[in-house]
Amino acid sequence: MNMMKMVGARRRVLTLLIAGLVAALGLSPGAGGAPKQEEAATIQTFAGYGDLLTLSSPPVSGISVPGTIQVSGRSCCSTVLIRCSRQDDPAKFANTFVTVGDDGGFSATVWFFDGPGRYVMDIAAVPRGETVFRVTCRLVVDNTLSTIPLAPRQYSGYGSDLEINSPIASSNRVSDFVTITGKSAFPAVWTSIENAKTGQRRDHIAETLPNGDFAITIPLDVGEGECRISVASRLIAPGTYNTVAEYLVVVDPAPIDMIEPAYRGGTILACDRFLIKGVANADGVRVDVERDGKSAASLKRSRAGAFGLWIDPPAIGEECLVTISSLHRDTNRCVPRRKYRVVRVPKIPLLDDSEKRQIQWDDAEIRVLAESIASDARDSYDRLRAIHDWIASNLAYDVRAAASGDFGPTDAISVIARGGSVCQGYANVTAALAAAAGLRVRVVGGEGIQEGIRESHAWNEAEVNGRIVLLDTTWDAGHVKDGRFVRMPAAIWFDSSPEEFSLSHSGGLIIP
């Protein structure tokens, strides 16, 4: 099947919107083009200013503000555009669209997104009978705030599609998760978070309430560092949303960094006594296991550092919850950070002779390769991760075979020799190497759901440290762009939560 388009149409739509905004809106000076006044403390005005809008705040140019400025006035137009650009780098700019009220008044809070320094503010409107915004006044503002704000950068359509109420803060450094709230005119709100360095990306969707309110919580599990959060609500094509705002954030280490499972909440599929482990970046950690309403602290450690705990699986039909909290040593206060529901599932059966033709786990070359890949792994989880990473980095998706339907041999030995295949070949190699490394594993056939389209697909389930791990080495190898495979190894689909995995993979284990 075709590879998952990790960026795909959504990013292209966003790019076109921004490009169109710059080119089509123009931000041309008013007729004549020359400012009437030049004094540093006086707002520059252009011909046509009086016909389009009057500015009441700020009263003068050249003022200093900590991060934001309030802009207000009156206009005969329906929309006012405020563009802020750095004076030393005009390519860095942000637009704020302001809807003019029925009484002709407008007001907006404008954020300076690109750090401290001097900004040029162009305030524009569209004259009657025209389609291009005309700059009517210009002023300069010094931003004294040393941090980048946590505020939505707005694009075309903002306000008509959705309103964002929070978060808004003076610093864009975040940790653990971000919750975005607001109001939307559409049934759902879509967000995408992407790590700027690694390209790891996850999508989240939340339904809006009948009154339009929404709240969507985004786990910051794509890695530390600079990340971009895109927000949209209007569906313009299957699986494609009109992005109208974004946050630029810097993700700091979370108080609790989970290693196993890799996801931050959801269901744990336990088939035996299973392991959880992670790192407490706060003072300490506490793990509570609740069975049928009765809770007990299974682990309480009043210091930072790595932690691990083996937990007995629940009985069939038993309710079992695991809560992992950060423990603050001075106050002995616990703050819940991770919550998992644990359900018992059957063990994965061993591969049988009928599967040898495609999976070939007992072949000498497969065994030697598996041993070399996982030689430094400490346990079964690390062995599986090493195998996943090797496949994602070394096999190429066969775009031509997927398009023609002539897949060629998809058995593990043939795929490794050829250096690539379609999803069935990826899954067979994953199973062969994992089984050769001593793991219980199986190939799962079903449907992959991308951009609202269902196609035949194959992936894997493996049993490691007492639980079932879901993984898709095909989608983690890269993506297809303009008919070519673009290698971009990632770990988005390694040990994803069953809830998240089932949104795009139909088949395999069903969440009880």
C-alpha positions in Angstrom: 0.0 0.0 0.0 1.1 3.6 -0.3 3.2 5.0 2.5 1.7 7.3 5.1 2.0 10.9 4.1 3.5 12.2 7.3 3.2 15.8 6.3 1.2 15.5 3.1 -1.7 17.7 2.0 -2.1 19.4 5.4 1.4 21.0 5.2 0.9 21.9 1.5 -2.4 23.6 2.3 -0.7 25.6 5.1 2.2 26.6 2.7 -0.2 27.8 0.1 -2.2 29.8 2.6 0.9 31.6 3.8 2.2 32.2 0.3 -1.1 33.4 -0.8 -1.4 35.7 2.2 1.9 37.4 1.4 1.4 37.6 -2.4 -2.4 38.1 -2.8 -3.0 40.5 0.2 0.0 42.5 -0.9 0.1 45.0 2.0 0.6 47.8 -0.5 1.0 51.3 0.7 -2.0 53.6 0.1 -2.2 55.6 -3.1 0.8 57.9 -3.4 2.8 55.7 -1.1 4.6 58.4 0.8 4.2 58.8 4.6 2.8 62.2 5.6 4.8 62.4 8.9 8.4 61.2 9.7 8.9 62.0 13.4 10.1 58.9 15.4 7.4 59.3 18.0 4.7 60.0 15.5 2.7 57.2 13.8 3.4 57.4 10.0 0.2 57.7 7.9 -0.4 57.1 4.2 -2.7 58.5 1.7 -6.2 57.2 2.2 -5.7 56.7 6.0 -8.7 58.8 7.0 -10.9 57.0 4.5 -10.1 53.5 5.9 -9.4 53.6 9.6 -8.4 55.7 12.6 -6.1 54.5 15.3 -6.7 55.3 18.9 -4.2 52.9 20.5 -1.2 53.0 20.6 -1.1 56.8 20.5 2.5 57.1 19.4 5.3 55.2 17.7 8.5 54.1 19.4 7.1 52.8 22.7 8.5 49.8 24.6 6.2 46.9 25.6 6.8 43.5 27.3 5.7 41.0 24.7 2.3 42.3 23.6 0.6 45.5 22.5 -3.1 46.5 22.4 -4.2 47.9 19.1 -7.6 49.5 18.7 -9.5 52.1 16.6 -12.3 52.5 14.1 -12.7 51.4 10.5 -15.2 51.6 7.7 -14.0 48.2 6.5 -15.0 44.8 7.8 -11.5 43.5 8.5 -8.3 45.1 9.7 -4.9 43.4 9.2 -2.0 44.0 11.5 1.4 42.8 10.4 4.4 42.7 12.8 7.8 42.2 11.3 11.3 42.4 12.8 13.0 45.5 11.7 16.3 43.7 11.3 14.7 40.7 9.5 11.5 41.6 7.6 11.0 38.0 6.5 10.0 37.2 10.1 6.5 38.5 10.4 3.1 37.5 11.9 -0.3 38.6 10.8 -3.3 39.3 13.0 -6.7 39.7 11.4 -9.2 41.7 13.4 -12.9 41.7 12.7 -14.5 45.2 12.9 -17.6 45.4 15.0 -21.0 46.6 13.8 -20.3 49.9 15.4 -17.1 50.3 13.4 -14.8 49.7 16.3 -11.9 47.1 16.5 -9.5 45.9 19.1 -6.9 43.2 19.3 -4.0 42.0 21.4 -0.9 41.6 19.2 2.0 39.4 20.2 5.6 39.7 19.2 6.5 36.1 18.2 10.1 36.4 17.3 11.8 37.5 20.6 13.1 40.8 21.9 13.9 43.6 19.5 12.4 46.3 17.4 9.3 45.5 15.3 7.6 47.4 12.4 3.8 47.3 12.7 1.8 47.9 9.4 -1.9 48.3 9.9 -4.0 47.8 6.8 -7.5 47.6 5.4 -9.2 46.9 2.1 -10.8 49.9 0.3 -14.3 49.4 -1.1 -14.2 47.8 -4.5 -10.6 46.5 -4.0 -9.2 43.1 -3.0 -5.8 44.2 -1.7 -5.0 45.3 1.8 -3.6 48.9 1.8 -1.2 50.0 4.5 -2.8 53.0 6.2 -0.4 53.6 9.0 3.0 52.4 10.3 4.7 52.5 13.7 7.7 50.9 15.4 7.6 49.1 18.8 10.4 47.8 21.0 9.6 44.4 22.5 11.5 44.1 25.8 10.3 40.5 26.7 13.3 38.2 26.5 11.3 35.0 25.8 9.1 33.8 22.9 5.5 33.9 23.9 3.1 31.0 24.1 0.4 32.4 21.9 -1.3 31.3 18.7 0.2 32.6 15.5 -2.8 33.3 13.3 -3.4 32.7 9.6 -6.1 33.3 7.0 -9.5 32.2 8.2 -8.8 32.6 11.9 -11.9 33.8 13.7 -14.3 32.4 11.1 -13.2 28.8 11.7 -12.3 28.9 15.4 -11.3 31.0 18.3 -8.4 30.0 20.6 -8.7 31.1 24.2 -5.7 29.4 25.8 -2.9 28.7 26.4 -1.5 32.3 26.4 1.7 32.9 28.4 4.8 35.0 28.3 7.1 32.0 27.6 6.7 29.2 25.1 8.7 26.7 27.2 6.4 23.8 28.0 6.6 20.3 29.6 4.5 17.2 29.6 1.4 18.3 27.7 -0.5 21.4 26.4 -4.2 21.9 26.5 -5.7 24.2 23.9 -9.2 25.5 24.5 -11.5 27.7 22.5 -14.6 27.7 20.4 -15.2 26.3 16.9 -17.9 26.5 14.3 -17.2 23.0 13.2 -17.8 19.5 14.7 -14.1 18.7 15.5 -10.8 20.4 16.2 -7.6 18.9 14.7 -4.1 19.5 16.0 -0.7 18.2 14.8 2.5 18.4 16.8 5.8 18.0 15.0 9.4 18.0 16.3 11.5 20.5 14.3 14.7 18.4 14.6 13.5 14.8 14.2 10.3 15.3 12.2 8.4 13.1 14.6 4.7 14.0 14.4 1.4 13.1 16.0 -2.2 14.1 15.2 -5.0 14.6 17.7 -8.7 15.2 17.2 -11.3 16.3 19.7 -15.0 16.8 19.2 -16.6 20.2 19.9 -19.5 20.5 22.4 -22.9 21.6 21.1 -22.2 25.2 22.0 -18.9 25.1 20.1 -16.5 24.9 23.0 -13.6 22.5 22.8 -10.6 21.4 24.9 -7.9 19.2 23.3 -5.0 17.9 25.3 -1.8 17.3 23.4 0.9 15.0 24.9 4.4 16.4 24.2 5.7 13.0 23.3 7.4 13.7 20.0 10.7 14.6 21.7 12.3 17.6 23.4 13.3 20.8 21.8 11.5 23.1 19.3 8.1 21.8 18.2 5.2 23.2 16.1 1.6 22.7 17.0 -0.9 23.4 14.2 -4.5 23.9 14.9 -7.5 23.6 12.5 -11.2 22.8 12.5 -12.5 23.1 9.0 -12.3 20.0 6.9 -11.6 21.0 3.3 -10.9 17.5 1.9 -10.8 13.9 3.3 -8.2 14.0 6.0 -7.2 17.6 5.2 -7.9 20.5 7.4 -7.5 24.3 6.9 -4.8 25.2 9.4 -5.6 28.6 10.9 -3.2 29.0 13.8 -0.1 27.4 15.2 2.0 27.5 18.4 5.8 27.4 18.4 6.9 25.7 21.6 10.1 24.5 23.2 9.5 21.2 25.0 11.4 20.7 28.2 12.0 17.3 30.0 8.7 16.1 31.5 8.5 15.4 35.3 8.0 11.7 34.4 9.6 10.4 31.2 8.2 7.0 30.4 10.5 4.5 28.6 8.3 1.5 28.7 5.6 1.8 27.6 6.7 4.6 25.3 3.2 6.2 25.3 2.0 8.5 28.0 -1.5 7.1 28.7 -4.0 4.6 27.4 -4.3 0.8 27.6 -1.6 -1.7 28.5 -2.2 -5.1 26.9 -0.8 -7.4 29.5 -0.3 -11.1 28.7 2.0 -11.8 31.7 3.7 -10.1 34.5 4.8 -6.9 32.8 7.4 -4.2 33.3 7.0 -0.4 33.4 10.0 1.8 33.6 11.0 5.4 33.2 12.9 8.4 34.6 11.7 10.8 37.3 13.0 14.3 36.5 11.2 15.7 39.6 12.1 14.9 43.2 10.8 11.4 43.0 8.1 9.0 41.8 5.2 7.1 43.1 3.4 4.2 41.3 -0.1 3.2 42.5 -1.9 0.1 41.2 -5.6 0.0 41.7 -7.5 -3.3 41.4 -11.3 -3.4 41.6 -11.3 0.0 43.4 -8.6 -0.9 45.9 -5.4 1.0 45.5 -1.9 0.4 46.9 1.4 2.2 46.4 3.6 -0.4 44.8 6.6 2.0 44.4 7.5 5.1 46.3 10.9 6.6 45.7 11.8 10.0 47.1 14.6 10.8 44.7 15.0 11.6 41.0 16.3 9.0 38.5 15.4 5.8 36.8 12.7 3.6 38.1 11.2 0.2 37.2 8.4 -2.0 38.5 7.1 -5.4 37.5 3.3 -5.6 37.9 1.2 -8.8 38.0 -1.5 -8.9 35.2 -5.1 -8.5 36.2 -7.4 -11.4 36.2 -9.9 -11.8 33.3 -12.6 -9.2 33.9 -10.7 -7.4 36.7 -10.4 -3.6 36.6 -6.8 -2.5 36.9 -5.4 1.0 36.8 -1.8 2.1 37.1 -1.1 5.8 38.0 2.4 7.2 38.0 2.9 10.4 39.9 5.8 12.8 40.5 6.6 12.9 44.2 7.8 16.2 45.6 10.2 15.5 48.5 9.7 18.7 50.5 5.9 18.6 50.7 5.4 14.9 50.1 2.8 15.9 47.5 2.0 13.6 44.6 0.9 15.0 41.2 -0.5 12.3 38.8 1.4 12.4 35.5 0.6 9.1 33.7 -2.5 6.9 33.8 -2.9 3.4 32.2 -5.8 1.0 32.1 -4.5 -2.6 32.1 -6.3 -5.5 30.5 -5.3 -9.1 30.2 -4.9 -10.5 26.7 -3.7 -13.9 25.3 0.0 -14.5 24.7 1.2 -14.4 21.1 1.5 -17.9 19.8 4.9 -19.2 18.5 5.4 -19.1 14.8 4.7 -22.5 13.1 6.2 -24.3 10.1 3.5 -23.0 7.8 4.9 -19.5 8.2 8.6 -20.4 7.5 8.2 -19.8 3.8 7.6 -16.0 4.3 9.2 -15.3 7.7 12.2 -17.6 7.7 13.3 -16.9 11.3 15.4 -20.0 11.6 17.6 -19.2 8.5 21.3 -18.9 9.4 21.6 -15.5 7.7 18.6 -14.1 9.5 19.9 -15.3 12.8 23.3 -13.8 12.3 21.8 -10.5 11.2 19.4 -10.4 14.2 22.3 -11.1 16.6 24.4 -8.3 15.1 21.5 -5.8 15.3 20.5 -6.6 18.9 24.0 -7.4 20.3 23.9 -4.4 22.7 20.3 -4.7 23.8 19.7 -5.3 27.5 16.3 -7.0 27.3 13.6 -8.0 24.9 12.1 -4.5 24.6 15.5 -3.1 23.6 16.0 -5.9 21.1 12.7 -5.2 19.4 13.5 -1.4 19.3 16.9 -2.1 17.7 15.3 -4.3 15.1 12.7 -1.7 14.4 15.3 1.0 14.0 17.5 -1.1 11.7 14.6 -1.9 9.4 13.3 1.7 9.3 16.8 2.9 8.4 17.9 0.2 5.9 14.9 -0.9 3.9 13.3 1.3 1.2 9.6 1.4 0.3 9.0 0.1 -3.2 6.8 2.8 -4.6 6.7 1.2 -8.1 5.6 -2.2 -6.8 2.9 -0.6 -4.7 1.5 1.4 -7.6 1.6 -1.6 -10.1 0.3 -4.2 -7.7 3.2 -6.5 -8.7 4.9 -6.8 -5.3 7.5 -9.4 -6.2 8.8 -11.8 -3.4 7.9 -10.5 0.0 9.6 -13.2 2.1 12.2 -11.9 4.6 15.3 -13.2 2.8 14.3 -11.7 -0.6 13.3 -8.4 0.9 16.6 -8.0 2.8 18.6 -9.0 -0.3 16.7 -6.5 -2.5 16.9 -3.7 0.2 13.2 -2.9 0.2 9.6 -4.0 -0.4 6.0 -3.1 0.3 4.4 -3.3 3.7 4.0 -7.1 3.6 7.8 -7.4 3.1 8.5 -5.0 6.0 6.3 -6.9 8.3 7.8 -10.3 7.3 11.4 -9.0 7.9 10.3 -7.5 11.3 8.8 -10.9 12.3 11.8 -12.9 11.1 14.4 -10.8 12.9 12.3 -10.5 16.1 11.7 -14.3 16.2 15.4 -15.0 15.5 16.1 -12.7 18.5 13.9 -14.9 20.7 10.7 -12.8 20.7 7.1 -13.9 20.2 5.9 -12.0 17.2 3.3 -12.1 14.5 2.4 -10.4 11.3 -1.0 -8.7 11.3 -2.9 -8.1 8.1 -5.6 -5.5 8.0 -6.3 -2.0 6.7 -4.2 1.2 7.0 -6.2 4.4 7.1 -4.4 7.5 5.7 -6.0 10.8 4.7 -9.4 9.1 5.1 -8.5 6.3 2.6 -8.4 2.6 3.6 -6.0 0.3 1.9 -4.6 -3.2 2.6 -1.7 -3.0 5.0 0.5 -5.2 7.2 2.3 -4.5 10.5 3.4 -6.4 13.6 2.6 -7.3 17.2 5.3 -8.5 19.5 5.4 -9.8 23.1 8.0 -8.1 25.2 8.4 -7.9 29.0 4.9 -9.3 29.6 2.9 -7.0 27.3 1.9 -6.6 23.7 3.8 -4.0 21.7 2.3 -2.7 18.5 4.7 -1.5 15.7 4.7 -0.5 12.1 8.1 -0.4 10.5 6.7 0.6 7.1 5.3 3.9 8.2 8.3 4.6 10.4 10.7 4.2 7.5 9.6 7.4 5.7 7.0 8.7 3.3 6.2 9.0 -0.4 6.5 12.4 -2.0 5.9 13.1 -5.7 6.1 9.4 -6.5 9.4 8.8 -4.7 10.2 7.3 -1.3 11.7 9.8 1.1 13.6 8.0 3.9 12.9 9.6 7.3 13.4 7.0 10.0 11.2 7.6 13.1 9.7 5.8 16.0 6.1 7.2 15.8 4.6 3.8 15.3 6.8 1.9 17.7 5.0 1.0 20.9 2.1 3.4 20.2 -0.9 3.2 22.5 -3.6 0.7 21.3 -6.1 3.7 21.2 -3.9 5.7 18.9 -2.8 2.7 16.8 -6.4 1.6 16.2 -7.3 5.0 14.7 -5.2 4.3 11.6 -4.8 0.5 11.7 -7.9 -1.7 11.4 -7.2 -5.3 12.4 -5.2 -7.3 15.0 -5.9 -6.9 18.7 -9.2 -5.4 19.6 -9.1 -3.2 22.7 -11.2 -5.0 25.3 
